[in-house]
């Protein structure tokens, strides 16, 4: 049972990636350019995740 296990850098990046995509989706109905910007940031985080492997 690992209640207090620390998250690895990869796990933190994955959470950040999911949050950016979720925020971009919500923003897509309000401000398309901001949504595109958030999607781009999410893609940059995904590249960092791939480099962690």
PDBQT receptor file of N, H, CA, C and O in Angstrom, charges set to zero:
ATOM      1  N   UNK A   1       0.835  -1.173   0.000  1.00  0.00    +0.000 N 
ATOM      2  CA  UNK A   1       0.000   0.000   0.000  1.00  0.00    +0.000 C 
ATOM      3  C   UNK A   1       0.884   1.242   0.000  1.00  0.00    +0.000 C 
ATOM      4  O   UNK A   1       1.627   1.479   0.953  1.00  0.00    +0.000 OA
ATOM      5  N   UNK A   2       0.808   2.012  -1.036  1.00  0.00    +0.000 N 
ATOM      6  H   UNK A   2       0.205   1.820  -1.810  1.00  0.00    +0.000 HD
ATOM      7  CA  UNK A   2       1.668   3.184  -1.199  1.00  0.00    +0.000 C 
ATOM      8  C   UNK A   2       0.866   4.473  -1.116  1.00  0.00    +0.000 C 
ATOM      9  O   UNK A   2       0.694   5.170  -2.116  1.00  0.00    +0.000 OA
ATOM     10  N   UNK A   3       0.382   4.784   0.061  1.00  0.00    +0.000 N 
ATOM     11  H   UNK A   3       0.522   4.218   0.873  1.00  0.00    +0.000 HD
ATOM     12  CA  UNK A   3      -0.410   6.003   0.213  1.00  0.00    +0.000 C 
ATOM     13  C   UNK A   3       0.417   7.258   0.006  1.00  0.00    +0.000 C 
ATOM     14  O   UNK A   3      -0.070   8.247  -0.542  1.00  0.00    +0.000 OA
ATOM     15  N   UNK A   4       1.660   7.217   0.441  1.00  0.00    +0.000 N 
ATOM     16  H   UNK A   4       2.055   6.414   0.885  1.00  0.00    +0.000 HD
ATOM     17  CA  UNK A   4       2.480   8.413   0.403  1.00  0.00    +0.000 C 
ATOM     18  C   UNK A   4       3.633   8.301  -0.581  1.00  0.00    +0.000 C 
ATOM     19  O   UNK A   4       4.677   8.930  -0.408  1.00  0.00    +0.000 OA
ATOM     20  N   UNK A   5       3.433   7.499  -1.609  1.00  0.00    +0.000 N 
ATOM     21  H   UNK A   5       2.585   6.988  -1.749  1.00  0.00    +0.000 HD
ATOM     22  CA  UNK A   5       4.459   7.330  -2.627  1.00  0.00    +0.000 C 
ATOM     23  C   UNK A   5       4.593   8.627  -3.429  1.00  0.00    +0.000 C 
ATOM     24  O   UNK A   5       3.590   9.211  -3.839  1.00  0.00    +0.000 OA
ATOM     25  N   UNK A   6       5.804   9.068  -3.649  1.00  0.00    +0.000 N 
ATOM     26  H   UNK A   6       6.619   8.594  -3.316  1.00  0.00    +0.000 HD
ATOM     27  CA  UNK A   6       6.040  10.276  -4.448  1.00  0.00    +0.000 C 
ATOM     28  C   UNK A   6       5.808   9.970  -5.914  1.00  0.00    +0.000 C 
ATOM     29  O   UNK A   6       6.048   8.859  -6.388  1.00  0.00    +0.000 OA
ATOM     30  N   UNK A   7       5.345  10.965  -6.602  1.00  0.00    +0.000 N 
ATOM     31  H   UNK A   7       5.150  11.867  -6.217  1.00  0.00    +0.000 HD
ATOM     32  CA  UNK A   7       5.112  10.810  -8.031  1.00  0.00    +0.000 C 
ATOM     33  C   UNK A   7       6.401  11.090  -8.784  1.00  0.00    +0.000 C 
ATOM     34  O   UNK A   7       7.163  11.997  -8.449  1.00  0.00    +0.000 OA
ATOM     35  N   UNK A   8       6.616  10.290  -9.800  1.00  0.00    +0.000 N 
ATOM     36  H   UNK A   8       5.998   9.553 -10.072  1.00  0.00    +0.000 HD
ATOM     37  CA  UNK A   8       7.798  10.496 -10.630  1.00  0.00    +0.000 C 
ATOM     38  C   UNK A   8       7.581  11.721 -11.511  1.00  0.00    +0.000 C 
ATOM     39  O   UNK A   8       6.466  12.229 -11.635  1.00  0.00    +0.000 OA
ATOM     40  N   UNK A   9       8.659  12.179 -12.111  1.00  0.00    +0.000 N 
ATOM     41  H   UNK A   9       9.565  11.766 -12.010  1.00  0.00    +0.000 HD
ATOM     42  CA  UNK A   9       8.577  13.337 -12.997  1.00  0.00    +0.000 C 
ATOM     43  C   UNK A   9       7.631  13.040 -14.160  1.00  0.00    +0.000 C 
ATOM     44  O   UNK A   9       6.874  13.907 -14.596  1.00  0.00    +0.000 OA
ATOM     45  N   UNK A  10       7.685  11.806 -14.654  1.00  0.00    +0.000 N 
ATOM     46  H   UNK A  10       8.300  11.102 -14.300  1.00  0.00    +0.000 HD
ATOM     47  CA  UNK A  10       6.826  11.414 -15.773  1.00  0.00    +0.000 C 
ATOM     48  C   UNK A  10       5.351  11.478 -15.362  1.00  0.00    +0.000 C 
ATOM     49  O   UNK A  10       4.517  11.964 -16.125  1.00  0.00    +0.000 OA
ATOM     50  N   UNK A  11       5.030  10.994 -14.170  1.00  0.00    +0.000 N 
ATOM     51  H   UNK A  11       5.708  10.600 -13.549  1.00  0.00    +0.000 HD
ATOM     52  CA  UNK A  11       3.647  11.019 -13.700  1.00  0.00    +0.000 C 
ATOM     53  C   UNK A  11       3.140  12.452 -13.552  1.00  0.00    +0.000 C 
ATOM     54  O   UNK A  11       1.994  12.750 -13.888  1.00  0.00    +0.000 OA
ATOM     55  N   UNK A  12       3.992  13.327 -13.052  1.00  0.00    +0.000 N 
ATOM     56  H   UNK A  12       4.923  13.085 -12.779  1.00  0.00    +0.000 HD
ATOM     57  CA  UNK A  12       3.612  14.736 -12.901  1.00  0.00    +0.000 C 
ATOM     58  C   UNK A  12       3.351  15.369 -14.264  1.00  0.00    +0.000 C 
ATOM     59  O   UNK A  12       2.400  16.134 -14.426  1.00  0.00    +0.000 OA
ATOM     60  N   UNK A  13       4.193  15.052 -15.237  1.00  0.00    +0.000 N 
ATOM     61  H   UNK A  13       4.965  14.431 -15.106  1.00  0.00    +0.000 HD
ATOM     62  CA  UNK A  13       4.010  15.590 -16.590  1.00  0.00    +0.000 C 
ATOM     63  C   UNK A  13       2.721  15.069 -17.223  1.00  0.00    +0.000 C 
ATOM     64  O   UNK A  13       2.032  15.807 -17.928  1.00  0.00    +0.000 OA
ATOM     65  N   UNK A  14       2.393  13.795 -16.973  1.00  0.00    +0.000 N 
ATOM     66  H   UNK A  14       2.952  13.196 -16.400  1.00  0.00    +0.000 HD
ATOM     67  CA  UNK A  14       1.169  13.226 -17.529  1.00  0.00    +0.000 C 
ATOM     68  C   UNK A  14      -0.065  13.919 -16.961  1.00  0.00    +0.000 C 
ATOM     69  O   UNK A  14      -1.031  14.165 -17.683  1.00  0.00    +0.000 OA
ATOM     70  N   UNK A  15      -0.033  14.229 -15.678  1.00  0.00    +0.000 N 
ATOM     71  H   UNK A  15       0.752  14.029 -15.092  1.00  0.00    +0.000 HD
ATOM     72  CA  UNK A  15      -1.149  14.941 -15.057  1.00  0.00    +0.000 C 
ATOM     73  C   UNK A  15      -1.271  16.338 -15.643  1.00  0.00    +0.000 C 
ATOM     74  O   UNK A  15      -2.371  16.799 -15.949  1.00  0.00    +0.000 OA
ATOM     75  N   UNK A  16      -0.140  17.005 -15.798  1.00  0.00    +0.000 N 
ATOM     76  H   UNK A  16       0.753  16.630 -15.550  1.00  0.00    +0.000 HD
ATOM     77  CA  UNK A  16      -0.119  18.348 -16.371  1.00  0.00    +0.000 C 
ATOM     78  C   UNK A  16      -0.656  18.324 -17.808  1.00  0.00    +0.000 C 
ATOM     79  O   UNK A  16      -1.398  19.216 -18.218  1.00  0.00    +0.000 OA
ATOM     80  N   UNK A  17      -0.270  17.294 -18.560  1.00  0.00    +0.000 N 
ATOM     81  H   UNK A  17       0.333  16.569 -18.227  1.00  0.00    +0.000 HD
ATOM     82  CA  UNK A  17      -0.719  17.128 -19.948  1.00  0.00    +0.000 C 
ATOM     83  C   UNK A  17      -2.242  16.972 -20.006  1.00  0.00    +0.000 C 
ATOM     84  O   UNK A  17      -2.912  17.642 -20.793  1.00  0.00    +0.000 OA
ATOM     85  N   UNK A  18      -2.776  16.090 -19.173  1.00  0.00    +0.000 N 
ATOM     86  H   UNK A  18      -2.232  15.547 -18.533  1.00  0.00    +0.000 HD
ATOM     87  CA  UNK A  18      -4.224  15.870 -19.152  1.00  0.00    +0.000 C 
ATOM     88  C   UNK A  18      -4.981  17.144 -18.775  1.00  0.00    +0.000 C 
ATOM     89  O   UNK A  18      -6.022  17.453 -19.356  1.00  0.00    +0.000 OA
ATOM     90  N   UNK A  19      -4.454  17.869 -17.811  1.00  0.00    +0.000 N 
ATOM     91  H   UNK A  19      -3.608  17.618 -17.340  1.00  0.00    +0.000 HD
ATOM     92  CA  UNK A  19      -5.102  19.116 -17.386  1.00  0.00    +0.000 C 
ATOM     93  C   UNK A  19      -5.107  20.157 -18.502  1.00  0.00    +0.000 C 
ATOM     94  O   UNK A  19      -6.103  20.856 -18.690  1.00  0.00    +0.000 OA
ATOM     95  N   UNK A  20      -4.012  20.265 -19.239  1.00  0.00    +0.000 N 
ATOM     96  H   UNK A  20      -3.203  19.697 -19.087  1.00  0.00    +0.000 HD
ATOM     97  CA  UNK A  20      -3.936  21.220 -20.357  1.00  0.00    +0.000 C 
ATOM     98  C   UNK A  20      -4.947  20.863 -21.444  1.00  0.00    +0.000 C 
ATOM     99  O   UNK A  20      -5.624  21.737 -21.985  1.00  0.00    +0.000 OA
ATOM    100  N   UNK A  21      -5.043  19.566 -21.762  1.00  0.00    +0.000 N 
ATOM    101  H   UNK A  21      -4.493  18.856 -21.323  1.00  0.00    +0.000 HD
ATOM    102  CA  UNK A  21      -5.995  19.151 -22.788  1.00  0.00    +0.000 C 
ATOM    103  C   UNK A  21      -7.436  19.412 -22.349  1.00  0.00    +0.000 C 
ATOM    104  O   UNK A  21      -8.270  19.844 -23.144  1.00  0.00    +0.000 OA
ATOM    105  N   UNK A  22      -7.709  19.148 -21.096  1.00  0.00    +0.000 N 
ATOM    106  H   UNK A  22      -7.031  18.797 -20.450  1.00  0.00    +0.000 HD
ATOM    107  CA  UNK A  22      -9.050  19.382 -20.564  1.00  0.00    +0.000 C 
ATOM    108  C   UNK A  22      -9.393  20.872 -20.608  1.00  0.00    +0.000 C 
ATOM    109  O   UNK A  22     -10.504  21.248 -20.983  1.00  0.00    +0.000 OA
ATOM    110  N   UNK A  23      -8.451  21.701 -20.228  1.00  0.00    +0.000 N 
ATOM    111  H   UNK A  23      -7.549  21.396 -19.923  1.00  0.00    +0.000 HD
ATOM    112  CA  UNK A  23      -8.653  23.145 -20.259  1.00  0.00    +0.000 C 
ATOM    113  C   UNK A  23      -8.831  23.638 -21.697  1.00  0.00    +0.000 C 
ATOM    114  O   UNK A  23      -9.658  24.513 -21.956  1.00  0.00    +0.000 OA
ATOM    115  N   UNK A  24      -8.061  23.081 -22.624  1.00  0.00    +0.000 N 
ATOM    116  H   UNK A  24      -7.390  22.371 -22.413  1.00  0.00    +0.000 HD
ATOM    117  CA  UNK A  24      -8.173  23.461 -24.036  1.00  0.00    +0.000 C 
ATOM    118  C   UNK A  24      -9.546  23.083 -24.584  1.00  0.00    +0.000 C 
ATOM    119  O   UNK A  24     -10.139  23.835 -25.358  1.00  0.00    +0.000 OA
ATOM    120  N   UNK A  25     -10.043  21.927 -24.184  1.00  0.00    +0.000 N 
ATOM    121  H   UNK A  25      -9.561  21.316 -23.556  1.00  0.00    +0.000 HD
ATOM    122  CA  UNK A  25     -11.370  21.485 -24.639  1.00  0.00    +0.000 C 
ATOM    123  C   UNK A  25     -12.454  22.436 -24.144  1.00  0.00    +0.000 C 
ATOM    124  O   UNK A  25     -13.344  22.828 -24.899  1.00  0.00    +0.000 OA
ATOM    125  N   UNK A  26     -12.368  22.800 -22.864  1.00  0.00    +0.000 N 
ATOM    126  H   UNK A  26     -11.645  22.482 -22.251  1.00  0.00    +0.000 HD
ATOM    127  CA  UNK A  26     -13.358  23.720 -22.301  1.00  0.00    +0.000 C 
ATOM    128  C   UNK A  26     -13.279  25.091 -22.974  1.00  0.00    +0.000 C 
ATOM    129  O   UNK A  26     -14.302  25.735 -23.207  1.00  0.00    +0.000 OA
ATOM    130  N   UNK A  27     -12.081  25.523 -23.278  1.00  0.00    +0.000 N 
ATOM    131  H   UNK A  27     -11.250  24.999 -23.089  1.00  0.00    +0.000 HD
ATOM    132  CA  UNK A  27     -11.870  26.837 -23.867  1.00  0.00    +0.000 C 
ATOM    133  C   UNK A  27     -12.300  26.865 -25.336  1.00  0.00    +0.000 C 
ATOM    134  O   UNK A  27     -12.550  27.943 -25.875  1.00  0.00    +0.000 OA
ATOM    135  N   UNK A  28     -12.390  25.716 -25.990  1.00  0.00    +0.000 N 
ATOM    136  H   UNK A  28     -12.187  24.841 -25.553  1.00  0.00    +0.000 HD
ATOM    137  CA  UNK A  28     -12.670  25.674 -27.425  1.00  0.00    +0.000 C 
ATOM    138  C   UNK A  28     -14.025  26.278 -27.783  1.00  0.00    +0.000 C 
ATOM    139  O   UNK A  28     -14.211  26.737 -28.910  1.00  0.00    +0.000 OA
ATOM    140  N   UNK A  29     -14.964  26.286 -26.857  1.00  0.00    +0.000 N 
ATOM    141  H   UNK A  29     -14.813  25.913 -25.942  1.00  0.00    +0.000 HD
ATOM    142  CA  UNK A  29     -16.282  26.859 -27.155  1.00  0.00    +0.000 C 
ATOM    143  C   UNK A  29     -16.314  28.364 -26.920  1.00  0.00    +0.000 C 
ATOM    144  O   UNK A  29     -17.219  29.052 -27.391  1.00  0.00    +0.000 OA
ATOM    145  N   UNK A  30     -15.319  28.875 -26.189  1.00  0.00    +0.000 N 
ATOM    146  H   UNK A  30     -14.583  28.317 -25.806  1.00  0.00    +0.000 HD
ATOM    147  CA  UNK A  30     -15.311  30.287 -25.820  1.00  0.00    +0.000 C 
ATOM    148  C   UNK A  30     -14.307  31.082 -26.646  1.00  0.00    +0.000 C 
ATOM    149  O   UNK A  30     -14.637  32.116 -27.228  1.00  0.00    +0.000 OA
ATOM    150  N   UNK A  31     -13.060  30.576 -26.686  1.00  0.00    +0.000 N 
ATOM    151  H   UNK A  31     -12.792  29.736 -26.214  1.00  0.00    +0.000 HD
ATOM    152  CA  UNK A  31     -11.982  31.327 -27.318  1.00  0.00    +0.000 C 
ATOM    153  C   UNK A  31     -11.090  30.340 -28.064  1.00  0.00    +0.000 C 
ATOM    154  O   UNK A  31     -10.240  29.677 -27.470  1.00  0.00    +0.000 OA
ATOM    155  N   UNK A  32     -11.296  30.256 -29.355  1.00  0.00    +0.000 N 
ATOM    156  H   UNK A  32     -11.986  30.795 -29.838  1.00  0.00    +0.000 HD
ATOM    157  CA  UNK A  32     -10.597  29.247 -30.162  1.00  0.00    +0.000 C 
ATOM    158  C   UNK A  32      -9.084  29.457 -30.176  1.00  0.00    +0.000 C 
ATOM    159  O   UNK A  32      -8.340  28.477 -30.133  1.00  0.00    +0.000 OA
ATOM    160  N   UNK A  33      -8.611  30.681 -30.234  1.00  0.00    +0.000 N 
ATOM    161  H   UNK A  33      -9.216  31.477 -30.269  1.00  0.00    +0.000 HD
ATOM    162  CA  UNK A  33      -7.169  30.918 -30.285  1.00  0.00    +0.000 C 
ATOM    163  C   UNK A  33      -6.507  30.512 -28.968  1.00  0.00    +0.000 C 
ATOM    164  O   UNK A  33      -5.398  29.978 -28.968  1.00  0.00    +0.000 OA
ATOM    165  N   UNK A  34      -7.186  30.765 -27.848  1.00  0.00    +0.000 N 
ATOM    166  H   UNK A  34      -8.087  31.199 -27.847  1.00  0.00    +0.000 HD
ATOM    167  CA  UNK A  34      -6.646  30.349 -26.546  1.00  0.00    +0.000 C 
ATOM    168  C   UNK A  34      -6.627  28.815 -26.467  1.00  0.00    +0.000 C 
ATOM    169  O   UNK A  34      -5.698  28.232 -25.908  1.00  0.00    +0.000 OA
ATOM    170  N   UNK A  35      -7.637  28.177 -27.020  1.00  0.00    +0.000 N 
ATOM    171  H   UNK A  35      -8.392  28.651 -27.474  1.00  0.00    +0.000 HD
ATOM    172  CA  UNK A  35      -7.697  26.719 -27.052  1.00  0.00    +0.000 C 
ATOM    173  C   UNK A  35      -6.526  26.149 -27.851  1.00  0.00    +0.000 C 
ATOM    174  O   UNK A  35      -5.901  25.172 -27.438  1.00  0.00    +0.000 OA
ATOM    175  N   UNK A  36      -6.233  26.765 -28.997  1.00  0.00    +0.000 N 
ATOM    176  H   UNK A  36      -6.740  27.559 -29.333  1.00  0.00    +0.000 HD
ATOM    177  CA  UNK A  36      -5.106  26.323 -29.822  1.00  0.00    +0.000 C 
ATOM    178  C   UNK A  36      -3.783  26.480 -29.069  1.00  0.00    +0.000 C 
ATOM    179  O   UNK A  36      -2.900  25.627 -29.156  1.00  0.00    +0.000 OA
ATOM    180  N   UNK A  37      -3.665  27.574 -28.336  1.00  0.00    +0.000 N 
ATOM    181  H   UNK A  37      -4.383  28.266 -28.265  1.00  0.00    +0.000 HD
ATOM    182  CA  UNK A  37      -2.454  27.829 -27.555  1.00  0.00    +0.000 C 
ATOM    183  C   UNK A  37      -2.277  26.762 -26.464  1.00  0.00    +0.000 C 
ATOM    184  O   UNK A  37      -1.169  26.270 -26.250  1.00  0.00    +0.000 OA
ATOM    185  N   UNK A  38      -3.362  26.411 -25.783  1.00  0.00    +0.000 N 
ATOM    186  H   UNK A  38      -4.262  26.811 -25.957  1.00  0.00    +0.000 HD
ATOM    187  CA  UNK A  38      -3.299  25.392 -24.736  1.00  0.00    +0.000 C 
ATOM    188  C   UNK A  38      -2.983  24.010 -25.323  1.00  0.00    +0.000 C 
ATOM    189  O   UNK A  38      -2.262  23.216 -24.719  1.00  0.00    +0.000 OA
ATOM    190  N   UNK A  39      -3.531  23.744 -26.496  1.00  0.00    +0.000 N 
ATOM    191  H   UNK A  39      -4.117  24.389 -26.987  1.00  0.00    +0.000 HD
ATOM    192  CA  UNK A  39      -3.246  22.470 -27.165  1.00  0.00    +0.000 C 
ATOM    193  C   UNK A  39      -1.771  22.384 -27.532  1.00  0.00    +0.000 C 
ATOM    194  O   UNK A  39      -1.152  21.330 -27.388  1.00  0.00    +0.000 OA
ATOM    195  N   UNK A  40      -1.212  23.486 -28.003  1.00  0.00    +0.000 N 
ATOM    196  H   UNK A  40      -1.715  24.342 -28.119  1.00  0.00    +0.000 HD
ATOM    197  CA  UNK A  40       0.213  23.533 -28.325  1.00  0.00    +0.000 C 
ATOM    198  C   UNK A  40       1.059  23.272 -27.075  1.00  0.00    +0.000 C 
ATOM    199  O   UNK A  40       2.031  22.518 -27.124  1.00  0.00    +0.000 OA
ATOM    200  N   UNK A  41       0.682  23.898 -25.959  1.00  0.00    +0.000 N 
ATOM    201  H   UNK A  41      -0.107  24.510 -25.920  1.00  0.00    +0.000 HD
ATOM    202  CA  UNK A  41       1.410  23.676 -24.703  1.00  0.00    +0.000 C 
ATOM    203  C   UNK A  41       1.325  22.212 -24.284  1.00  0.00    +0.000 C 
ATOM    204  O   UNK A  41       2.304  21.647 -23.795  1.00  0.00    +0.000 OA
ATOM    205  N   UNK A  42       0.162  21.598 -24.472  1.00  0.00    +0.000 N 
ATOM    206  H   UNK A  42      -0.633  22.057 -24.869  1.00  0.00    +0.000 HD
ATOM    207  CA  UNK A  42      -0.008  20.184 -24.145  1.00  0.00    +0.000 C 
ATOM    208  C   UNK A  42       0.903  19.314 -25.013  1.00  0.00    +0.000 C 
ATOM    209  O   UNK A  42       1.474  18.336 -24.531  1.00  0.00    +0.000 OA
ATOM    210  N   UNK A  43       1.035  19.667 -26.277  1.00  0.00    +0.000 N 
ATOM    211  H   UNK A  43       0.571  20.462 -26.669  1.00  0.00    +0.000 HD
ATOM    212  CA  UNK A  43       1.916  18.912 -27.176  1.00  0.00    +0.000 C 
ATOM    213  C   UNK A  43       3.375  19.017 -26.734  1.00  0.00    +0.000 C 
ATOM    214  O   UNK A  43       4.132  18.052 -26.845  1.00  0.00    +0.000 OA
ATOM    215  N   UNK A  44       3.766  20.190 -26.231  1.00  0.00    +0.000 N 
ATOM    216  H   UNK A  44       3.151  20.973 -26.141  1.00  0.00    +0.000 HD
ATOM    217  CA  UNK A  44       5.134  20.363 -25.739  1.00  0.00    +0.000 C 
ATOM    218  C   UNK A  44       5.373  19.482 -24.515  1.00  0.00    +0.000 C 
ATOM    219  O   UNK A  44       6.447  18.901 -24.363  1.00  0.00    +0.000 OA
ATOM    220  N   UNK A  45       4.379  19.386 -23.654  1.00  0.00    +0.000 N 
ATOM    221  H   UNK A  45       3.506  19.858 -23.778  1.00  0.00    +0.000 HD
ATOM    222  CA  UNK A  45       4.484  18.527 -22.470  1.00  0.00    +0.000 C 
ATOM    223  C   UNK A  45       4.569  17.065 -22.903  1.00  0.00    +0.000 C 
ATOM    224  O   UNK A  45       5.320  16.286 -22.315  1.00  0.00    +0.000 OA
ATOM    225  N   UNK A  46       3.807  16.693 -23.921  1.00  0.00    +0.000 N 
ATOM    226  H   UNK A  46       3.198  17.325 -24.398  1.00  0.00    +0.000 HD
ATOM    227  CA  UNK A  46       3.854  15.324 -24.431  1.00  0.00    +0.000 C 
ATOM    228  C   UNK A  46       5.246  14.972 -24.952  1.00  0.00    +0.000 C 
ATOM    229  O   UNK A  46       5.715  13.849 -24.765  1.00  0.00    +0.000 OA
ATOM    230  N   UNK A  47       5.900  15.919 -25.599  1.00  0.00    +0.000 N 
ATOM    231  H   UNK A  47       5.520  16.831 -25.752  1.00  0.00    +0.000 HD
ATOM    232  CA  UNK A  47       7.264  15.698 -26.067  1.00  0.00    +0.000 C 
ATOM    233  C   UNK A  47       8.202  15.463 -24.888  1.00  0.00    +0.000 C 
ATOM    234  O   UNK A  47       9.097  14.621 -24.969  1.00  0.00    +0.000 OA
ATOM    235  N   UNK A  48       8.006  16.195 -23.797  1.00  0.00    +0.000 N 
ATOM    236  H   UNK A  48       7.279  16.878 -23.731  1.00  0.00    +0.000 HD
ATOM    237  CA  UNK A  48       8.821  15.997 -22.605  1.00  0.00    +0.000 C 
ATOM    238  C   UNK A  48       8.590  14.598 -22.024  1.00  0.00    +0.000 C 
ATOM    239  O   UNK A  48       9.530  13.941 -21.576  1.00  0.00    +0.000 OA
ATOM    240  N   UNK A  49       7.340  14.154 -22.036  1.00  0.00    +0.000 N 
ATOM    241  H   UNK A  49       6.576  14.688 -22.400  1.00  0.00    +0.000 HD
ATOM    242  CA  UNK A  49       7.008  12.821 -21.529  1.00  0.00    +0.000 C 
ATOM    243  C   UNK A  49       7.715  11.757 -22.362  1.00  0.00    +0.000 C 
ATOM    244  O   UNK A  49       8.268  10.803 -21.815  1.00  0.00    +0.000 OA
ATOM    245  N   UNK A  50       7.699  11.919 -23.675  1.00  0.00    +0.000 N 
ATOM    246  H   UNK A  50       7.250  12.694 -24.120  1.00  0.00    +0.000 HD
ATOM    247  CA  UNK A  50       8.340  10.953 -24.561  1.00  0.00    +0.000 C 
ATOM    248  C   UNK A  50       9.856  10.930 -24.332  1.00  0.00    +0.000 C 
ATOM    249  O   UNK A  50      10.481   9.878 -24.470  1.00  0.00    +0.000 OA
ATOM    250  N   UNK A  51      10.448  12.062 -23.989  1.00  0.00    +0.000 N 
ATOM    251  H   UNK A  51       9.941  12.917 -23.877  1.00  0.00    +0.000 HD
ATOM    252  CA  UNK A  51      11.886  12.123 -23.717  1.00  0.00    +0.000 C 
ATOM    253  C   UNK A  51      12.250  11.473 -22.390  1.00  0.00    +0.000 C 
ATOM    254  O   UNK A  51      13.407  11.107 -22.181  1.00  0.00    +0.000 OA
ATOM    255  N   UNK A  52      11.286  11.325 -21.494  1.00  0.00    +0.000 N 
ATOM    256  H   UNK A  52      10.346  11.623 -21.664  1.00  0.00    +0.000 HD
ATOM    257  CA  UNK A  52      11.525  10.720 -20.180  1.00  0.00    +0.000 C 
ATOM    258  C   UNK A  52      11.720   9.206 -20.291  1.00  0.00    +0.000 C 
ATOM    259  O   UNK A  52      12.320   8.603 -19.401  1.00  0.00    +0.000 OA
ATOM    260  N   UNK A  53      11.235   8.590 -21.344  1.00  0.00    +0.000 N 
ATOM    261  H   UNK A  53      10.747   9.079 -22.067  1.00  0.00    +0.000 HD
ATOM    262  CA  UNK A  53      11.297   7.127 -21.469  1.00  0.00    +0.000 C 
ATOM    263  C   UNK A  53      12.692   6.617 -21.537  1.00  0.00    +0.000 C 
ATOM    264  O   UNK A  53      12.903   5.408 -21.644  1.00  0.00    +0.000 OA
TER     265      UNK A  53
